[in-house]
Amino acid sequence: MQLSSNGRPIIRIDGFVRRVDPVRREVEVRAGDTTVSFDVRPDCVITLRGERVKLRLIQPQDRVRVAYTEAPGTLVATVVEVQPGGTVLP
């Protein structure tokens, strides 16, 4: 099990972006039948085609893999990686 710098376990989820709020630094991801909202802190590593990018470049319907930790009352993304092969959600 991989741990974050604060000792919390790192969890991974694959899904499709439903919503991005760059002002509040939030991203909402649809994984199967579940929608999960993540807090994207400024030190979160965000990559698109292998290049580090800003949160505002992530778009709804992008396929992503999110590594995150659980904090009291929120899920905190540590890595958001845009995956190839995104498709339109139903």
N, C-alpha and C positions, 0 to 999 in steps of 0.2 A: 504494500500500500504506500502510495506516495503522499507525503505531507507537505503542506504549505509552510512558509517561513514562520507562521504563527502557531504551527503544530496541528492545524486542522487537516483532516483528510481531504485530498483533492478528488472530486467526482467529475466524470465526463458524461456529456450527453450530446447526441447528434440530432439535428432537426432542421427546420426551416424558419427563417426570421419572419415573424408576423408584424413586428413594429419596432422602430428604432427611435429613441428620443435622445438626441445628442445634447440637449440642454440639461435635462435631468440625469443624463448618463445612464440610461436604461435600455435594455434590449429584451424583447419578448420573443421566445422561441417555441415553436410547435414541434413536439416530439411525440409521434403517434397520436393518441387521443388526448394528450395533455399539453397545456400551454404553461410555460414557465417564464417568469420574469426575473431578470438578473440586474443587479447593480454593477455598472461597469466603471470602476474607479480609474483615475488617471494613470496609475501604474500598470493597468491591464495591458497585456501584449495582444494586439489585434493585427492579424495578417490576412492579406488578400493576394493570391497567387505567389505566395512565399515572401512577399514584401510587407514590411510593417507599415500600417496605415492608421489614419484617424478614424474614430468611431463613425463620423458622418458619412464615410464611404461605404458602410454596410447598408444594404438595401433590403426592403421586404422581399421575400421569396428566395433570398440567398440561402444556400444550404450551408450550415455551419456545424462545427464541433466546438463545444464550450467546455472548458475545464473550470470548475468552480469550487468554492468552499461554502459551508453553511455558517452564517453568523447569526446572532440573535435577531430574529425577525426579518432576515433577508438572505438571499443567495448572492454571493459575490463572485463575479467572473474574474478569473486570473488569466485566462487565455481565450480569445475568440478567434477561430481560424475559419475563414471562408473556404469551403470545399468546392472542387470542380463539379460540374454537372447539376447545378441548381435547376429546379423546375417550378412551374407555376402551381401554387396550392389550389385545391378545389374550393 
